[in-house]
Amino acid sequence: MILRARTVLPISGPAIPDGAIAVRWGRIASVGRWAEVRSSGNGRCVDLGDVILLPGLINAHCHLDYTQMAGQFPPPRSFTDWLKLIMTTKAGWSVSEFTESWLDGAQMLVRTGTTTVGDIEAFPELLPEVWTGTPLRVISFLEMLGITNRRQPGSILQDTLDKMKSLPRGRCEAALSPHAPYSTLPELLRLTAKAARRQRRLVCSHVAESALEFSMFAHGAGDMFEWLRRSGRDMSDCGLGSPVQHLERCGLLGSNLLAAHVNYLAPKDVALLQRRGVSVVHCPRSHFYFRHGLFPLKRLLRAGVNICLGTDSLASVCKRRNQAVELNLFDEMRVLSNSAPFLPPRKILEMATRNGARALGKPGKLGELRQGAFADWIALPVSRGSSDVYETVLQHTGPLIAAMIGGRWTIAPAGVSKGLGGQAGQSANRLASLR
């Protein structure tokens, strides 16, 4: 198939006016001007019209399980107050409620332009069934905790590895997620680091998310320190340095680590993250919800740290009365643009595409339009008066014109049958059966 667009935006190169991509066997066969692509290959031609065709967005940090918690928690007085609220809420939910919430979140992402998501999976029993209910590429980071249940770190990790072995690998895959330094023990972090290196697995952890977490590790003090000490957590790993330095001592820092949030850093932390090749996932709306201090964006950028974007969960997004909120990376990009006006729209879009691909171990395969990459793309409407294509993308609201994942329609343009490729219809039918 050859797809023509008013503008093709490869991300890895300049915008192409009157551009086209050729798709073959789920991958991009060629990218260029319409006349060049059409003359170089055969296939059905689909003219998408006045659209910008760009890579599908990559949501590097999400909690699909919590989608239907949107609006349940007003911004908390402290981070630990929010943790207690969400723990209580989770305890009252059934597996079917989490399934429904997960699937609703996945639908939101497809509808709003995400084609790949790094999702923290708190309930591995949902897998692999929910994977079949969405056309998304999903990397499910299986969450591991080890404070309240008193289980041994080795047992926690082994159960998670066993679950991963039982899951099929293909469009969706599993990875490891020791939840956070404060909610796990050092031994679990050390064992996870060794297993991930041995098996070449990705790891995601919430790192330095709150000032309370920073105070707990750097100073051995604060509300989080006292709360966890009363809960029986061994606090001997506290007072020795920042959360980032704690992960370094445990051997977890590396190019396979996605460090989510990273809002509070000691002076030497940025250089450490850069040296170890860690990717940082910034979640702008969640950052605003918790009223965190200024995100260390400039320091991370100057050091060359790979920064990508995530939505976090809708349980940590501000929601006004009668307002609908969605898992939507366009919303995240706009919040980031408003908080960092010095950042060009092109850089912000790279964070939501190519940088996310690098963080998830798929450079050159996702997040850009190039020969050999997966045919994961979206098409946005564009008015004739638009001049800056990157700014136009950043300001996009509303429905997509079209989208594909793996060369199959997830949103088919007017006049084109979804049966061409078929996966979208199959996923919709499977989703209905899961509900």
Secondary structure as UniProt FT lines:
FT   STRAND          2..8
FT   STRAND          16..24
FT   TURN            25..26
FT   STRAND          27..33
FT   HELIX           34..40
FT   STRAND          45..47
FT   STRAND          51..55
FT   STRAND          57..62
FT   HELIX           64..69
FT   TURN            70..71
FT   HELIX           79..91
FT   HELIX           95..111
FT   TURN            112..113
FT   STRAND          114..121
FT   HELIX           124..126
FT   TURN            127..128
FT   HELIX           129..133
FT   STRAND          137..144
FT   HELIX           153..166
FT   STRAND          173..178
FT   HELIX           181..183
FT   HELIX           186..199
FT   STRAND          203..207
FT   HELIX           211..219
FT   HELIX           223..230
FT   TURN            231..232
FT   TURN            236..237
FT   HELIX           243..249
FT   TURN            250..251
FT   TURN            255..256
FT   STRAND          257..261
FT   TURN            267..268
FT   HELIX           269..276
FT   STRAND          279..282
FT   HELIX           284..289
FT   TURN            290..291
FT   HELIX           297..303
FT   STRAND          306..309
FT   HELIX           314..316
FT   TURN            321..322
FT   HELIX           329..339
FT   TURN            341..342
FT   HELIX           345..351
FT   TURN            352..353
FT   HELIX           354..359
FT   TURN            360..361
FT   TURN            364..365
FT   TURN            371..372
FT   STRAND          377..381
FT   TURN            384..385
FT   HELIX           389..394
FT   STRAND          402..405
FT   TURN            406..407
FT   STRAND          408..411
FT   TURN            414..415
FT   TURN            418..421
FT   HELIX           423..434
//
